[in-house]
Amino acid sequence: LTEYFSDSLAAELFCESCSLKGAPLYVEERIERLMQLLQPILPKGESILEICCGSGMATQALIRQGYSPLSMDYDRCDLCLGLKSGFIDPKRCFVLDARLLPCIFPARSFHTVLGFMVGLIDDFNWPLWRDILLKASSLAENRVLFTVYTQKEAELIAKALGGAGWKGKVIDNRDSKGIYDQWAYLAEKQK
C-alpha cells in the first residue's frame, strides 16, 4: 500500500501539475558528515523511523550505511522529488503530519527515531515542534536523534524530551560551512 501511494505520488496522480522540476539538492559533504555522526551511534540491524525526511538528502546517510529507514514527511512535493530522483525507496516512505504518528504506530515501534534539520524552531512555532518531537519520540524504544541549525534549538529539544523521560546530550556538530546539522540532540530512553 505504501509503495502504491508513493508511486502514485511520483507519477503526479495527486497533483494538477508539478511546479518542481529537476533533481532535488543533494550536498555530498552533508551526507558524509551525517555518516560520521551516525556511525558510532546506530547499531546495525535496528529499525529506524526518520521524520521530516524532505527529499531524502539526509536519508542517504542512512541508506549508504546499510539501513532501510521508514521515512516520512508532511510535504508531499519534497517527498515526490526524492521519489522521482530514486533517492527514497517507495516501499519505505509516506506522507503524514508527524503529530499523527502515534495514531498509526504503537509506542516503541522503532529502535530509533530521528530527524535531520527538523525545522527552523523559534518562539512562535516551538509549540508545534514540541508536539511533533514528543509524539515522534514516543515511538522510539532505544534512542532519538534530532539535528538542527542552532544551539538554542537543540537545547529546547533537550529540555522538552528530558521532561518526557529521555536522558541525552546536546552535540556541537558545527563545521566551517555552517549550514546543515550544526547541532544535535541525542538521547536514550531511561528504563
C-alpha positions in Angstrom: 0.0 0.0 0.0 2.8 2.4 0.9 4.6 1.6 -2.4 1.3 2.2 -4.3 0.8 5.6 -2.9 4.4 6.5 -3.3 4.5 5.5 -6.9 1.2 7.4 -7.5 2.7 10.5 -5.8 5.8 10.3 -8.1 3.5 9.9 -11.1 1.8 13.1 -10.1 -1.6 11.5 -9.7 -2.3 13.7 -6.7 -1.4 16.9 -8.3 -2.8 19.1 -11.1 0.7 20.0 -12.2 4.1 19.8 -10.7 5.8 23.1 -10.3 9.0 21.5 -9.1 11.3 20.2 -11.9 14.7 18.5 -11.8 16.6 16.7 -9.1 16.5 17.9 -5.5 19.5 19.5 -4.0 22.0 16.9 -2.6 25.1 18.2 -0.8 27.6 15.3 -0.7 29.5 16.9 2.2 26.4 16.9 4.3 25.7 13.3 3.7 29.3 12.4 4.5 29.2 14.4 7.8 26.0 12.7 8.8 27.5 9.3 8.1 30.4 10.2 10.5 27.9 11.4 13.2 25.7 8.3 12.8 28.3 5.6 12.5 29.1 5.3 16.3 25.5 5.9 17.4 23.4 3.4 15.4 23.9 -0.4 15.8 23.4 -2.4 12.7 20.0 -4.0 12.1 17.9 -1.5 14.0 14.5 -0.3 12.9 14.6 3.4 12.2 11.8 5.9 11.7 13.0 9.1 10.0 10.7 12.1 10.4 10.8 15.2 8.3 12.8 13.5 5.5 12.1 16.1 2.9 13.5 15.0 -0.5 15.8 12.4 1.2 19.2 14.1 1.2 19.9 13.1 4.8 18.2 9.7 4.2 21.2 8.9 2.0 23.5 8.8 5.1 21.4 6.0 6.5 21.0 4.1 3.2 24.7 4.2 2.5 25.4 2.7 5.9 23.1 -0.2 5.2 19.9 0.9 7.0 16.5 0.8 5.5 14.7 3.6 7.3 11.0 4.2 7.2 10.9 7.9 6.1 8.1 10.3 6.2 7.4 14.0 5.6 4.4 16.3 5.7 5.4 18.0 2.4 4.3 15.7 -0.4 6.2 17.8 -3.0 9.6 17.3 -1.3 8.9 13.6 -0.9 7.8 13.4 -4.5 11.2 14.9 -5.6 13.1 12.3 -3.7 11.0 9.5 -5.2 11.3 10.8 -8.7 15.1 11.0 -8.3 15.3 7.5 -6.9 16.8 8.6 -3.6 13.9 7.4 -1.5 12.5 3.9 -1.5 8.8 3.9 -2.5 8.2 0.9 -0.2 9.7 2.8 2.8 8.2 6.3 2.8 4.9 8.0 3.3 3.3 11.5 3.6 1.8 12.3 7.0 1.6 15.0 9.6 4.1 13.7 12.2 1.7 14.6 15.0 -0.4 11.7 13.8 2.3 9.1 14.0 1.0 7.7 17.4 -2.3 7.0 15.7 -0.6 4.7 13.2 2.2 3.1 15.2 2.1 1.9 18.8 4.6 3.3 21.3 8.2 2.0 21.0 7.6 0.6 17.5 11.1 1.5 16.3 14.5 1.1 17.9 15.5 4.7 16.8 13.5 7.8 15.8 15.5 10.6 14.1 15.0 13.7 12.1 17.7 15.8 10.3 17.2 19.5 10.3 13.7 19.1 11.7 12.8 22.7 11.1 13.7 26.2 12.0 12.5 26.3 15.6 11.7 29.7 17.1 9.5 31.0 19.9 6.5 31.3 17.5 6.5 27.7 16.2 8.0 25.9 19.2 4.7 24.6 20.5 4.1 22.9 17.1 7.7 21.4 17.0 7.5 20.4 20.6 4.3 18.4 19.9 5.9 16.8 16.8 9.1 15.8 18.6 7.4 14.4 21.7 4.9 12.4 19.6 7.6 11.1 17.3 9.9 10.2 20.2 7.2 8.2 21.9 7.7 5.7 19.0 11.3 5.1 19.9 12.4 2.2 22.1 16.1 3.0 22.4 17.1 6.4 21.2 16.3 9.6 19.4 18.5 11.9 17.4 17.4 15.3 16.0 19.6 17.7 14.2 19.0 21.5 14.0 20.8 24.7 12.9 21.3 26.4 16.3 22.3 25.5 19.8 19.2 27.2 21.1 17.0 24.8 19.1 18.9 21.8 20.4 18.6 23.0 23.9 14.8 23.5 23.5 14.6 19.9 22.3 16.7 18.6 25.1 14.5 20.3 27.7 11.3 19.0 26.2 12.5 15.4 25.8 14.2 15.4 29.1 10.8 16.1 30.7 9.4 13.1 28.8 12.0 10.7 30.3 14.8 10.9 27.8 18.4 11.3 29.0 20.6 12.9 26.4 23.1 15.4 25.4 23.4 18.4 23.0 26.1 17.8 20.5 28.1 20.6 18.9 28.4 19.3 15.3 29.4 22.7 13.7 31.6 22.8 10.6 33.2 25.6 8.6 30.2 25.7 6.1 27.7 26.3 8.9 24.6 25.3 7.0 23.2 21.8 7.9 23.0 19.7 11.1 25.2 22.1 13.1 23.7 21.0 16.5 22.1 17.7 17.5 20.3 16.2 20.4 21.0 12.5 21.1 19.1 10.7 23.9 18.5 7.2 25.2 15.3 6.2 26.9 15.5 5.8 30.7 14.5 2.3 31.6 
